[in-house]
Amino acid sequence: MSKSKRTKKVKQNTALAVVEHDPVTKAVKLMEEMNRSAKSLRAQVYQFYKGEMWLALKFGPGVKGCRKCLKAFINSSEYSSVCRYLQAAEVEVELQINSGSQPLTVLLMYYKYRKEDWYTISQALANKTSKKSFEKACLELEAKGNIEKVKPAKKSEPVDNLKTAKELVNLLTLYELDELRKSIIEVMNQLD
């Protein structure tokens, strides 16, 4: 091999080595891999839900049964993502939307509204799939009284710890009261 060919080959190998260790290239490759695995997981959750596969494992009907099944079998680190994908799958199946055809964030917004209003919202969107379009359509539908938001859960009353402690003191034995007194003194000394 001539010297010029060897030099050219060394330059090419060096260029490949630089590209492989380039932080930008590494970052882009990793994000592409994450994107592929996220799309794959979303598609798998959709297939699992649409095929009602949790029923074969003797879990209860509906989304609740599916969620229990997934919680039993899915790693806890992936469970929250799987639950979001499950919610998206429920909307897609309910509205007969192709899996993955709408952004996850838009599909999850349906949960702000009653399930019986999802179809009305979907019709008003007319194939627009942006978050902004969703919000605008829902505001118009709400103003017309065509849809309703899901009622928020009732907030619990604040706990009065002093009142609870006073009630519990009456139930304690003398020994338990003495132990409690020692614990309180210890905590107060730590605060000084």
N, C-alpha and C positions, 0 to 999 in steps of 0.2 A: 504494500500500500504506500502510495506516495505521501510525502510530508504534508502537502496541502489537503489531501483527503483525510489524513489523521487529525489535522488541526480542525478541519470542518466537523468531523465526528465528535471531537472533544467539546467544541463549542455547542453542538446540538445537545449532547448529554448534559452539559452544564445548564443550558437553557431549560431543559426538562426538569432538572433538579430544582432550579429556582422556581419554576411554575408549581411544582408539587409542594413546595414549602412556603409559597406565597400565602400570607394570611388572608388576603381577599379571596383567593381561589378556594382555600380551605373553608372559609366562612360560607361562601356561596354553595359549595358542594354539601356542606352540612345542612344548610337551610333547605336545599332541594330534597335531601334525604328525609328531613323532618316533614316536609310538605307531602311527599309520597306516602310516608307511614301514616300521617294524619288522615289523608284521603282514603287510604286503605282501611284504617280502623273505622272511619265513618261509614264506609260502604259495608263493612262486615256487621256493624251494629244495625244498619238498615236491613240487611238480609235476615239477621237474627230476629228483629222485631217483626218485619213483614211476614216471615215464615212461621211466626209464633212458636219458635223453637224451644222456648223455656217451658212450654206445656209438656213436651216430651220428657222433661226432667222433673215433672210432677210439681211445678210451681203454679201458683194461682193464676187466674186469668187477668188480662189487662196489663197496663203499664206497671201497676204495682207489683204484680207477680214477676214480670220481666225484670224489674229493678232488683227485686229480692234475689232472683237467680243470678243476675250479673254481679251483685254484691258478694254472693257466695263464691263465685268463680274468678272474678277479675282482681288483679293486683290492686291494692289500695292506692298506689301511686297513679294508676290509670283510671280509677273509678270515676273521678269527677269529670274527666273528658268523656268517658263512656256515657255518663248520665246526660251530658249536653247533647251528644250524638243521638242518644235515645229520644230525647225531647224533639230534636230535629226530625228524626225518623217518624215519630208519631204524627207530626204536622204533615210531613210528606205523604205518608200513607193515608191520613185522613182526607187530605185535599187532592190526592192522586197526582202529586207532583213528582217528577223524575228525581231520583236520589242525586243529591249534589248539584242540582240545577240552580239552587238559590243559596245565597250566603248563609252561613250558620247564624250570624248575628240577627239577620232578618227573621229566620225561622223561629228563633228563641223569643222574639218579640211577640209572637202570637200568644204566648202564655200570659201576657198582661190582660188578655181578654177572655171572655167565656168561650168555651169550646164550640158552643152552638153559633158563635159569631165568626168563627174562622173562615167559613166559606164566603160570607159576606165581605170580609176584609180581602180575601183572595180575589174575588171578582172586581172589587174596587181598584185593586192594584193593576189590573190589566197587563200582566207580564212585566211590570216594573219591579226590579229586585233590589233597590237601594233602601237603606235605612231611612233616608230622608223621605222617599216616596211612601214608605210604610207609615211613617209618622203623620205625614200630610193626609193620607187617605183615612187613617183612623181618626184624626181630629175632625175631618168633615163628617164621617159616619157617626161619631159621638155627638156632634152638634145637631145632626138630624134625628138623633135618638135611635139609630139603627143598630148600634152595638153598645155594649157596656163593658167597663173594665171589671176585672175580677176584684171582688171586695178584699181589701187587705185584712190580714189576720188581726184579731184583737190584741192590743198591747196589754201585757200583764201589768198589774199595779206594782209600784215599787215596794220592796220588802222593808218592813220596819224591824231591823235587827234588834234594837233595844227592847221593843215590845215582845218579840219572840223570846229573847233571853230571859226577860222577867217572867214570862209564862213557864219557861222550862225550869227556872230556879225552884218553883213550887213542886216540881216533880222529882227533884234530885234528893238523894239521901245525904246525911251529914258528911259521910266520907267523900261522896262525889262533889259536894259543895266545897269541901276543903281542897280537893284536887283542882277544882276550877279556880278557887282563890289563888292557889300557888301558880297556876298557869297564867292568870291575869297579872299577877305581880311580876312574873318572869318577863312577860311581853312588855309591860310598862317600864321595867328596868332597861330593856333593850332600846326603848325609844329615847331614853335620856342621853 
